[in-house]
Amino acid sequence: MNSAKRVVMKSKDIDRIMSRFAYEILERFPNRENLAVVGIQTGGAHLARRLVTKLEKLENRTFDFGILDITLYRDDLALEKNQPIVRKTDIPFQVNDKEIILVDDVLYTGRTVRAALDALIDFGRPKRIALAVLVDRGLREFPIRPDFTGKEIQTISGETIVVKLTEENEPVDQVMLIRED
């Protein structure tokens, strides 16, 4: 089986999107004291950390930040052949009445986001949850739509979007479209 790879976003593109997200979030969420950012493990957590850094520079203040692992909340867990890897969840703030920006790297079927919503609700009752994704690749199975989208890349069966980040020991940040032949 052969595969064709194409870089669809480079480091500067990803950084520009994170900056745009920061400005858009500050525009739409005037109550900064109530704002928190939560990243879905693993790529979403790295992007969320970058977003918080940009927000803090713009506002000269700290923002609540959390990391969410949704592995045990997935509805397709029983379909996995291998044992899933459970990662760390760290929500060091009260979720009740917070306006939360949930961050993920790629939005595809919507199952990860659905699981993340379930996991977040277990921590409390947020006032509002908004979704920010670096790439929306379409082909949804659940009626979920992001509030902040970096780039829409319509994919077909046999195509995958792979996000590579330096936080995961990659040499450079990039987003690749991989087509299996």
C-alpha positions in Angstrom: 0.0 0.0 0.0 1.4 3.4 -1.0 0.8 6.7 0.5 1.1 10.3 -0.9 2.0 13.0 1.6 1.5 16.7 1.1 2.2 19.5 3.6 -0.9 21.7 3.8 0.2 24.0 6.7 3.6 25.1 7.9 4.8 26.4 11.2 4.1 30.0 10.3 0.6 29.1 9.3 -0.1 27.4 12.6 1.3 30.3 14.5 -0.8 32.8 12.5 -3.9 30.8 13.3 -3.2 30.7 17.0 -2.7 34.5 17.0 -6.0 34.9 15.1 -7.8 32.6 17.6 -6.5 34.8 20.5 -7.8 38.0 18.9 -11.1 36.4 18.0 -11.6 34.9 21.5 -10.9 38.2 23.2 -13.4 39.9 20.9 -16.1 37.4 21.6 -15.5 36.8 25.3 -15.4 40.2 27.1 -15.4 38.6 30.6 -11.7 37.7 30.8 -12.0 36.7 34.5 -14.3 33.9 33.6 -12.4 32.6 30.6 -10.5 29.2 30.6 -8.8 27.2 27.9 -8.8 23.4 27.9 -6.9 21.3 25.4 -7.8 17.7 24.4 -4.8 15.3 24.7 -2.4 15.3 23.0 -2.3 17.7 20.0 -5.1 19.9 21.3 -3.3 20.2 24.7 -0.2 21.6 23.0 -2.2 24.0 20.8 -4.2 25.1 23.9 -1.0 25.9 25.7 0.2 28.0 22.8 -3.1 29.8 22.7 -3.0 30.6 26.4 0.5 32.1 25.9 -0.8 34.4 23.2 -3.8 35.4 25.3 -1.6 36.2 28.3 0.7 38.3 26.2 -2.2 40.3 24.7 -4.0 40.8 28.0 -1.0 40.9 30.4 -2.7 38.5 32.8 -2.9 34.8 33.4 -5.7 32.6 32.2 -7.0 29.3 33.6 -5.6 26.4 31.6 -6.4 22.7 31.6 -5.6 19.4 29.9 -8.3 16.8 29.2 -7.9 13.1 28.3 -11.1 11.7 26.8 -9.9 8.1 26.2 -12.3 6.5 28.7 -15.2 8.6 27.4 -15.0 7.5 23.8 -18.0 5.5 22.5 -15.8 3.4 20.3 -13.5 2.2 23.1 -14.8 -1.4 22.8 -14.0 -1.4 19.1 -10.2 -0.8 19.7 -8.0 -3.9 19.2 -5.2 -2.6 21.4 -5.4 -1.3 25.0 -6.0 2.5 24.7 -3.3 4.8 26.2 -4.8 6.8 29.0 -3.1 10.2 29.5 -3.2 12.8 32.1 -6.2 15.0 32.8 -5.4 18.2 34.7 -8.2 20.7 35.3 -6.7 22.9 38.2 -9.7 25.3 38.4 -13.4 25.2 39.1 -15.3 24.6 35.9 -18.6 25.9 37.2 -19.8 29.1 35.5 -16.6 29.3 33.4 -16.6 30.1 29.7 -14.3 27.4 28.3 -12.5 27.4 25.0 -12.1 23.7 24.2 -9.1 23.1 21.8 -8.3 20.2 19.5 -6.0 19.8 16.5 -8.4 18.1 14.0 -12.1 17.9 13.9 -13.3 14.9 11.9 -16.3 12.7 13.0 -17.1 14.8 16.1 -16.7 11.7 18.4 -13.7 13.2 20.2 -15.5 16.5 20.9 -18.6 14.6 22.1 -16.4 12.6 24.5 -14.6 15.8 25.6 -18.0 17.5 26.4 -19.0 14.5 28.6 -15.6 14.6 30.4 -15.8 18.4 31.0 -19.3 18.1 32.4 -18.0 15.6 35.0 -15.9 18.5 36.4 -18.8 20.8 36.8 -21.3 23.0 34.8 -19.6 25.5 32.6 -21.5 28.7 31.6 -20.4 28.1 27.9 -18.1 25.9 25.9 -16.7 27.1 22.6 -14.7 24.8 20.3 -11.5 25.9 18.5 -9.8 23.5 16.0 -6.7 23.9 13.9 -8.2 21.8 11.0 -11.8 20.9 10.2 -11.7 18.0 7.8 -15.4 17.5 7.4 -17.1 14.1 7.2 -18.9 14.6 10.5 -20.9 11.8 12.2 -22.2 14.1 15.0 -23.8 17.5 14.6 -20.8 19.4 16.0 -19.4 22.6 14.5 -16.4 24.6 15.7 -16.7 28.2 16.8 -13.1 28.9 15.7 -11.6 27.1 12.7 -8.0 27.5 11.6 -8.4 25.9 8.2 -11.1 23.7 6.5 -9.6 20.8 4.5 -12.3 18.7 2.9 -11.1 15.1 2.9 -12.4 11.9 1.4 -12.2 8.3 2.5 -8.6 7.1 2.5 -7.2 10.5 3.4 -5.9 11.5 6.8 -4.8 14.8 8.4 -1.7 14.5 10.6 -0.6 17.4 12.8 3.1 17.3 13.8 4.2 19.6 16.6 7.6 20.3 18.1 6.1 19.5 21.6 5.9 15.9 20.4 9.6 15.8 19.4 8.9 16.7 15.8 11.6 18.8 14.1 9.1 21.4 12.8 5.4 22.1 13.1 3.4 21.1 10.1 0.0 19.7 9.0 0.1 17.0 6.4 -2.6 15.4 4.2 -1.9 11.8 3.7 -3.6 9.8 1.0 -3.5 6.0 1.1 -3.6 4.4 -2.3 
